[in-house]
């Protein structure tokens, strides 16, 4: 019998291993600390000015783009945000929310009406007054800030009209007095729809700067004192790196949806689609299209916030995709669900998470599309099958004669059932027959001749 002796534990070897292990931990800790200190000790990047563009009407989509741009500038600790403006106006509620964002911004916001020939009409005038710096290019103009009621009584002496105008006057005068600009002309712009050229606006103290181009604007702003929500700040714009963030395709798509004509059409399509579906249930297409259109229309008119409308579309899409599995509709529910899911996902995306979200959205849409294609193909295949019940299914079936046929009539057995039968040829008991016709409870048969064996 062989005896195996266990090795004796060497205390010196154990201590040496422990020392090596602790030394490695200490080296890793020192290396990590050195890397962290090196990152903190790196000199900060060059100061930047984030350039945004508003060359369309102000609506929920463009407001979201500008608000995200200001938030991104705060995250990057940019020195300045410049909004290049050329707008005919826009929705009053979008204007009010964007003005609140600008007033509360930790980064100075410069609204710059450019290029030559551009305008800051209606809502654009309010944005100029709400910004920490109001600037224009020669050959531009601003004004016509009288609010227009979107429906309802718009007569000059109506109480609703007076309330809207007085509210707009108070808001614009508040912006002007906050930054020390011409409040009297601001009131005229609302009450009388007054307009001013860039040069005249500078003379009257409506704007702060008139500059030929962006570089000239930066030169004039250098050393200027501006008022932020956190207090006064002196601008240093001489050596700023200009970083442009133009509106992407997402903003352009949502802005198209928010166009008043399209938004109104979406509401009508949504309403009548749901009414038609309720009047004729089971069709599917009017209800699916109406639900999607209604949510988009409510977003366009700001009755639903962007995030709420997007989440509702995503949930509607998922519900329709699941519903396709239980209520086969030849792909109507599934296709509508994919459209709603993709639209809602696009609305939920922002610039910071689009790279991560696109693979997820695309993968989900592809999986749903593959399931939808499989379901439709299966449904088509089922409908092409021969019926498994009823008179049509009995044609060609085999039968067995139970009696001799007298006067062309007798009885046969078909799949364990007794049937009255008729035949134009003599039939004897035990003959194998084939059914050629079914009339009520009587079948027409003929002798069945199986093919000869090979």
C-alpha positions as CSV (number, residue, x, y, z in Angstrom):
1,X,0.0,0.0,0.0
2,X,1.4,3.3,-1.1
3,X,1.2,6.2,1.4
4,X,1.1,9.7,0.0
5,X,2.3,12.3,2.4
6,X,0.8,15.8,2.2
7,X,3.4,18.5,1.7
8,X,4.2,20.6,4.8
9,X,3.1,24.2,4.6
10,X,6.1,26.4,4.3
11,X,5.4,29.6,6.3
12,X,8.0,31.6,4.5
13,X,6.6,30.7,1.1
14,X,3.1,31.7,2.3
15,X,4.3,35.0,3.6
16,X,6.1,35.7,0.3
17,X,3.0,35.0,-1.7
18,X,1.0,37.3,0.6
19,X,3.6,40.1,0.2
20,X,3.5,39.8,-3.6
21,X,-0.3,39.8,-3.7
22,X,-0.5,42.9,-1.5
23,X,2.2,44.6,-3.6
24,X,0.2,44.0,-6.8
25,X,-2.9,45.5,-5.2
26,X,-0.9,48.5,-4.0
27,X,0.6,49.0,-7.5
28,X,-2.8,48.9,-9.1
29,X,-4.1,51.4,-6.6
30,X,-1.2,53.8,-7.2
31,X,-1.6,53.4,-11.0
32,X,-5.3,54.2,-10.8
33,X,-4.8,57.2,-8.6
34,X,-2.1,58.5,-10.9
35,X,-4.4,58.2,-14.0
36,X,-7.2,60.0,-12.2
37,X,-4.9,62.8,-11.1
38,X,-3.5,63.0,-14.6
39,X,-7.0,63.4,-16.0
40,X,-7.8,66.1,-13.5
41,X,-4.6,67.8,-14.2
42,X,-5.1,68.0,-17.9
43,X,-5.7,71.6,-19.1
44,X,-9.3,72.3,-20.0
45,X,-10.3,72.3,-23.7
46,X,-10.7,75.6,-25.6
47,X,-13.8,77.6,-24.7
48,X,-16.6,77.1,-27.2
49,X,-19.6,78.9,-28.5
50,X,-22.4,76.6,-29.4
51,X,-24.2,77.8,-32.6
52,X,-27.9,76.8,-33.0
53,X,-30.2,77.6,-35.9
54,X,-33.9,78.5,-36.0
55,X,-34.9,79.2,-39.6
56,X,-38.5,77.9,-39.3
57,X,-41.5,78.6,-37.2
58,X,-41.3,78.0,-33.5
59,X,-43.2,74.8,-32.7
60,X,-42.8,72.0,-30.2
61,X,-40.1,70.3,-32.4
62,X,-37.9,73.4,-32.8
63,X,-38.4,74.4,-29.2
64,X,-37.2,70.9,-28.1
65,X,-34.2,71.3,-30.4
66,X,-33.3,74.7,-28.9
67,X,-33.9,73.6,-25.3
68,X,-31.7,70.5,-25.8
69,X,-29.0,72.7,-27.4
70,X,-29.0,75.0,-24.3
71,X,-28.9,72.0,-22.0
72,X,-26.0,70.5,-24.0
73,X,-24.1,73.9,-23.8
74,X,-24.5,73.8,-20.0
75,X,-23.3,70.2,-19.9
76,X,-20.2,71.1,-21.9
77,X,-19.7,74.3,-19.9
78,X,-19.7,76.3,-23.1
79,X,-19.0,80.0,-22.8
80,X,-21.9,81.1,-25.1
81,X,-24.9,79.9,-27.0
82,X,-25.8,81.8,-30.2
83,X,-29.2,81.2,-31.8
84,X,-29.1,82.3,-35.4
85,X,-32.7,83.4,-36.0
86,X,-34.9,83.8,-39.1
87,X,-38.5,83.1,-38.2
88,X,-42.0,84.2,-39.1
89,X,-43.3,83.4,-35.6
90,X,-44.8,80.4,-34.0
91,X,-46.9,78.9,-31.3
92,X,-47.3,81.1,-28.2
93,X,-47.0,78.3,-25.7
94,X,-43.7,77.0,-27.3
95,X,-42.4,80.6,-27.1
96,X,-43.3,81.0,-23.4
97,X,-41.6,77.7,-22.5
98,X,-38.5,78.5,-24.5
99,X,-38.2,82.0,-23.0
100,X,-38.3,80.5,-19.6
101,X,-35.5,78.1,-20.5
102,X,-33.4,81.1,-21.8
103,X,-34.0,83.2,-18.8
104,X,-32.9,80.4,-16.5
105,X,-29.9,79.3,-18.6
106,X,-26.5,79.1,-16.8
107,X,-24.9,79.9,-20.2
108,X,-25.4,83.3,-21.8
109,X,-27.8,83.1,-24.8
110,X,-27.3,85.4,-27.8
111,X,-30.2,85.6,-30.3
112,X,-28.8,86.8,-33.6
113,X,-31.1,87.7,-36.5
114,X,-29.2,86.7,-39.6
115,X,-28.5,86.6,-42.5
116,X,-29.3,89.9,-44.2
117,X,-33.0,89.9,-45.2
118,X,-34.0,87.6,-42.2
119,X,-36.7,88.6,-39.8
120,X,-37.6,88.1,-36.2
121,X,-41.4,88.5,-36.6
122,X,-44.0,87.7,-33.9
123,X,-42.4,85.1,-31.7
124,X,-38.9,86.0,-32.9
125,X,-39.3,89.5,-31.2
126,X,-40.1,87.8,-27.9
127,X,-37.0,85.6,-28.2
128,X,-34.9,88.7,-28.8
129,X,-36.2,90.4,-25.8
130,X,-35.9,87.3,-23.6
131,X,-32.2,86.6,-24.5
132,X,-29.3,87.9,-22.5
133,X,-28.0,89.6,-25.7
134,X,-30.1,90.7,-28.7
135,X,-28.2,91.1,-31.9
136,X,-29.1,91.7,-35.6
137,X,-27.5,91.8,-39.0
138,X,-27.9,94.9,-41.1
139,X,-30.8,94.5,-43.5
140,X,-32.9,92.5,-41.0
141,X,-36.1,93.5,-39.1
142,X,-38.2,92.6,-36.1
143,X,-41.7,93.3,-34.8
144,X,-45.3,92.4,-35.6
145,X,-45.6,90.8,-32.1
146,X,-49.4,91.0,-31.9
147,X,-50.6,87.5,-30.9
148,X,-53.2,85.9,-33.2
149,X,-55.8,83.7,-31.6
150,X,-56.0,80.2,-33.0
151,X,-59.7,80.1,-33.3
152,X,-62.4,81.6,-31.2
153,X,-63.5,85.3,-31.1
154,X,-60.7,87.4,-32.6
155,X,-62.6,90.7,-32.8
156,X,-60.8,93.9,-31.7
157,X,-63.1,94.6,-28.7
158,X,-63.7,91.0,-27.6
159,X,-62.8,90.2,-24.0
160,X,-60.7,87.1,-25.0
161,X,-58.8,89.2,-27.5
162,X,-58.0,91.9,-24.9
163,X,-56.9,89.3,-22.4
164,X,-54.5,87.7,-24.9
165,X,-53.0,91.1,-25.9
166,X,-52.6,92.3,-22.3
167,X,-50.9,89.1,-21.3
168,X,-48.5,89.4,-24.3
169,X,-47.8,93.1,-23.4
170,X,-47.0,92.2,-19.8
171,X,-44.7,89.4,-20.9
172,X,-42.7,91.4,-23.4
173,X,-42.4,94.5,-21.1
174,X,-41.2,92.2,-18.4
175,X,-38.4,90.9,-20.6
176,X,-37.5,94.4,-21.7
177,X,-37.4,95.8,-18.1
178,X,-35.4,92.8,-16.9
179,X,-32.6,93.6,-19.4
180,X,-33.0,97.3,-19.5
181,X,-34.3,97.5,-23.1
182,X,-36.9,99.7,-24.7
183,X,-40.2,98.7,-23.0
184,X,-42.3,101.3,-24.7
185,X,-41.6,100.1,-28.1
186,X,-42.1,96.5,-27.0
187,X,-45.7,97.5,-26.1
188,X,-46.1,99.1,-29.5
189,X,-44.9,95.9,-31.2
190,X,-47.7,94.0,-29.5
191,X,-50.6,96.6,-29.6
192,X,-49.8,98.1,-33.0
193,X,-47.8,95.4,-34.7
194,X,-44.9,97.9,-35.1
195,X,-41.7,96.9,-36.9
196,X,-38.1,98.1,-36.8
197,X,-35.0,97.7,-39.0
198,X,-31.8,96.6,-37.3
199,X,-30.2,100.0,-37.4
200,X,-33.3,101.7,-36.0
201,X,-33.7,99.0,-33.3
202,X,-30.1,99.7,-32.1
203,X,-30.9,103.4,-31.9
204,X,-34.0,102.9,-29.8
205,X,-32.3,100.4,-27.5
206,X,-34.4,97.5,-28.6
207,X,-31.3,95.4,-29.4
208,X,-27.8,95.4,-28.1
209,X,-25.6,94.8,-31.1
210,X,-25.7,95.1,-34.9
211,X,-22.9,93.0,-36.5
212,X,-22.2,92.1,-40.1
213,X,-21.3,88.5,-39.4
214,X,-20.7,86.0,-36.6
215,X,-17.0,87.0,-36.2
216,X,-17.9,90.6,-35.9
217,X,-20.5,89.7,-33.3
218,X,-17.9,87.9,-31.2
219,X,-15.6,90.9,-31.4
220,X,-18.3,93.3,-30.2
221,X,-19.4,90.9,-27.4
222,X,-15.9,90.5,-25.9
223,X,-15.8,92.1,-22.5
224,X,-19.5,92.8,-22.4
225,X,-21.4,92.4,-19.1
226,X,-24.5,90.2,-19.3
227,X,-27.2,89.4,-16.7
228,X,-27.9,85.7,-15.9
229,X,-30.2,84.1,-13.4
230,X,-27.1,83.5,-11.2
231,X,-25.8,87.0,-11.5
232,X,-23.8,89.2,-13.8
233,X,-21.0,87.7,-16.0
234,X,-18.4,89.3,-18.2
235,X,-18.1,87.7,-21.7
236,X,-14.8,86.6,-23.1
237,X,-15.5,85.9,-26.8
238,X,-12.3,86.8,-28.6
239,X,-10.9,83.3,-28.9
240,X,-14.0,81.2,-28.7
241,X,-14.2,78.0,-30.9
242,X,-17.5,78.1,-32.8
243,X,-19.3,74.7,-32.8
244,X,-22.4,74.4,-34.9
245,X,-25.2,72.1,-34.0
246,X,-27.8,72.3,-36.8
247,X,-31.2,70.7,-36.4
248,X,-31.1,67.1,-37.5
249,X,-33.6,65.1,-39.5
250,X,-35.6,64.2,-36.3
251,X,-36.3,67.9,-35.6
252,X,-37.2,68.5,-39.3
253,X,-39.6,65.5,-39.3
254,X,-41.3,66.6,-36.1
255,X,-41.4,70.2,-37.3
256,X,-43.2,69.0,-40.4
257,X,-45.7,67.2,-38.3
258,X,-46.2,70.3,-36.2
259,X,-47.0,72.4,-39.3
260,X,-50.5,73.9,-38.7
261,X,-52.1,72.4,-41.8
262,X,-50.6,69.0,-41.3
263,X,-51.5,69.0,-37.6
264,X,-55.1,69.9,-38.3
265,X,-55.3,67.2,-40.9
266,X,-53.9,64.7,-38.5
267,X,-56.6,65.6,-35.9
268,X,-59.4,65.2,-38.5
269,X,-57.9,61.9,-39.7
270,X,-57.7,60.6,-36.2
271,X,-61.2,61.6,-35.3
272,X,-62.9,60.3,-38.4
273,X,-60.8,57.1,-38.4
274,X,-61.9,56.2,-34.9
275,X,-65.5,57.0,-35.7
276,X,-65.4,54.9,-38.8
277,X,-63.8,52.0,-36.9
278,X,-66.5,52.2,-34.2
279,X,-69.2,52.3,-36.8
280,X,-67.8,49.4,-38.7
281,X,-65.8,47.3,-36.3
282,X,-63.5,44.6,-37.6
283,X,-61.9,46.5,-40.5
284,X,-58.8,47.6,-38.4
285,X,-57.1,50.0,-40.7
286,X,-59.2,53.1,-39.9
287,X,-58.8,52.5,-36.2
288,X,-55.1,51.9,-36.3
289,X,-54.4,54.9,-38.6
290,X,-56.8,57.1,-36.6
291,X,-55.1,56.3,-33.3
292,X,-51.7,57.1,-34.6
293,X,-52.8,60.3,-36.3
294,X,-54.7,61.5,-33.2
295,X,-51.7,61.1,-31.0
296,X,-49.5,63.0,-33.5
297,X,-52.1,65.7,-33.8
298,X,-52.4,66.2,-30.1
299,X,-48.6,66.5,-29.9
300,X,-48.6,69.1,-32.8
301,X,-51.1,71.3,-31.0
302,X,-49.2,70.8,-27.7
303,X,-52.2,69.2,-26.0
304,X,-49.8,66.3,-25.2
305,X,-46.1,66.9,-24.3
306,X,-43.5,65.4,-26.6
307,X,-42.4,62.7,-24.1
308,X,-46.0,61.8,-23.3
309,X,-47.1,61.5,-27.0
310,X,-43.9,59.5,-27.7
311,X,-44.5,57.1,-24.9
312,X,-48.2,56.7,-25.9
313,X,-47.1,55.8,-29.4
314,X,-44.6,53.3,-28.2
315,X,-47.2,51.6,-26.0
316,X,-49.8,51.7,-28.7
317,X,-47.3,50.1,-31.1
318,X,-46.4,47.3,-28.7
319,X,-50.1,46.7,-28.1
320,X,-50.9,46.5,-31.8
321,X,-47.9,44.1,-32.4
322,X,-49.1,41.8,-29.7
323,X,-52.7,42.1,-30.9
324,X,-51.7,40.8,-34.3
325,X,-50.8,37.5,-32.7
326,X,-54.3,37.1,-31.2
327,X,-56.5,39.0,-33.7
328,X,-55.1,38.1,-37.2
329,X,-55.8,41.1,-39.5
330,X,-53.6,40.2,-42.5
331,X,-50.9,42.5,-41.1
332,X,-52.9,45.7,-40.4
333,X,-52.4,45.6,-36.7
334,X,-48.8,44.5,-36.9
335,X,-47.8,47.0,-39.6
336,X,-49.6,49.8,-37.7
337,X,-47.9,48.7,-34.5
338,X,-44.4,48.9,-36.1
339,X,-45.1,52.4,-37.5
340,X,-46.4,53.6,-34.1
341,X,-43.4,52.1,-32.3
342,X,-40.8,53.6,-34.6
343,X,-42.4,57.0,-34.6
344,X,-42.7,57.0,-30.8
345,X,-39.1,55.9,-30.5
346,X,-37.9,58.6,-32.8
347,X,-39.7,61.2,-30.7
348,X,-38.2,59.8,-27.5
349,X,-34.6,60.0,-28.9
350,X,-32.3,62.8,-28.3
351,X,-28.8,63.6,-29.5
352,X,-27.1,62.1,-26.5
353,X,-28.8,58.6,-26.7
354,X,-29.6,58.2,-30.4
355,X,-26.5,56.1,-31.1
356,X,-27.5,53.7,-28.3
357,X,-31.2,53.7,-29.1
358,X,-31.1,53.1,-32.8
359,X,-29.8,49.5,-32.7
360,X,-32.5,48.7,-30.1
361,X,-35.3,50.4,-32.0
362,X,-34.1,48.9,-35.3
363,X,-33.8,45.4,-33.8
364,X,-37.2,45.5,-32.2
365,X,-38.8,46.7,-35.5
366,X,-37.0,44.0,-37.5
367,X,-38.1,41.3,-35.0
368,X,-41.7,42.6,-35.1
369,X,-41.6,42.8,-38.9
370,X,-40.3,39.2,-39.2
371,X,-43.0,38.0,-36.8
372,X,-45.6,39.9,-38.9
373,X,-44.4,38.4,-42.1
374,X,-44.4,34.9,-40.7
375,X,-48.0,35.5,-39.4
376,X,-49.3,36.8,-42.7
377,X,-47.7,34.0,-44.7
378,X,-49.1,31.4,-42.3
379,X,-52.6,33.0,-42.6
380,X,-52.4,33.0,-46.4
381,X,-51.3,29.3,-46.3
382,X,-54.2,28.4,-44.1
383,X,-56.7,30.2,-46.3
384,X,-55.3,28.3,-49.3
385,X,-55.9,24.9,-47.8
386,X,-58.9,22.8,-48.8
387,X,-61.8,22.9,-46.3
388,X,-61.7,20.2,-43.7
389,X,-65.4,20.2,-43.0
390,X,-68.7,20.7,-45.0
391,X,-69.9,19.4,-48.4
392,X,-66.9,20.7,-50.4
393,X,-64.6,18.6,-48.3
394,X,-66.5,15.4,-49.2
395,X,-65.9,15.7,-52.9
396,X,-63.6,12.9,-54.0
397,X,-63.9,11.1,-50.7
398,X,-64.1,7.3,-50.8
399,X,-67.3,5.5,-49.9
400,X,-68.5,1.9,-49.5
401,X,-71.8,0.6,-50.9
402,X,-73.9,-0.8,-48.1
403,X,-76.7,-2.1,-50.4
404,X,-77.3,-3.0,-54.0
405,X,-78.6,0.1,-55.8
406,X,-82.2,-0.1,-57.0
407,X,-83.3,2.3,-59.6
408,X,-80.0,4.1,-59.2
409,X,-80.4,4.7,-55.5
410,X,-79.0,3.1,-52.4
411,X,-77.0,3.6,-49.2
412,X,-73.3,4.2,-48.7
413,X,-70.9,4.5,-45.8
414,X,-68.6,7.6,-45.7
415,X,-66.2,8.0,-42.9
416,X,-68.3,5.9,-40.6
417,X,-71.6,7.7,-41.5
418,X,-74.6,6.3,-43.5
419,X,-75.6,8.5,-46.5
420,X,-78.4,8.2,-49.1
421,X,-76.7,7.9,-52.5
422,X,-77.5,7.9,-56.2
423,X,-75.6,6.7,-59.1
424,X,-76.0,6.5,-62.9
425,X,-74.4,3.1,-63.2
426,X,-75.2,-0.2,-61.5
427,X,-73.7,-0.5,-57.9
428,X,-73.5,-3.7,-55.9
429,X,-73.0,-4.1,-52.2
430,X,-69.4,-3.9,-51.1
431,X,-68.3,-1.8,-54.1
432,X,-65.8,0.9,-53.5
433,X,-67.1,4.3,-54.7
434,X,-66.0,7.9,-55.1
435,X,-68.2,10.9,-54.2
436,X,-68.7,13.3,-57.1
437,X,-71.4,15.5,-55.8
438,X,-73.2,16.5,-52.6
439,X,-76.8,17.7,-52.6
440,X,-78.2,18.2,-49.1
441,X,-78.2,14.7,-47.5
442,X,-77.8,12.8,-50.8
443,X,-74.4,12.1,-52.4
444,X,-73.8,11.2,-56.0
445,X,-71.2,8.4,-56.4
446,X,-69.4,6.5,-59.1
447,X,-67.2,3.4,-59.0
448,X,-63.8,4.1,-57.7
449,X,-61.0,2.6,-59.7
450,X,-57.6,3.0,-57.9
451,X,-54.6,3.4,-60.1
452,X,-52.8,0.2,-60.9
453,X,-49.9,-0.8,-58.8
454,X,-46.5,0.0,-60.3
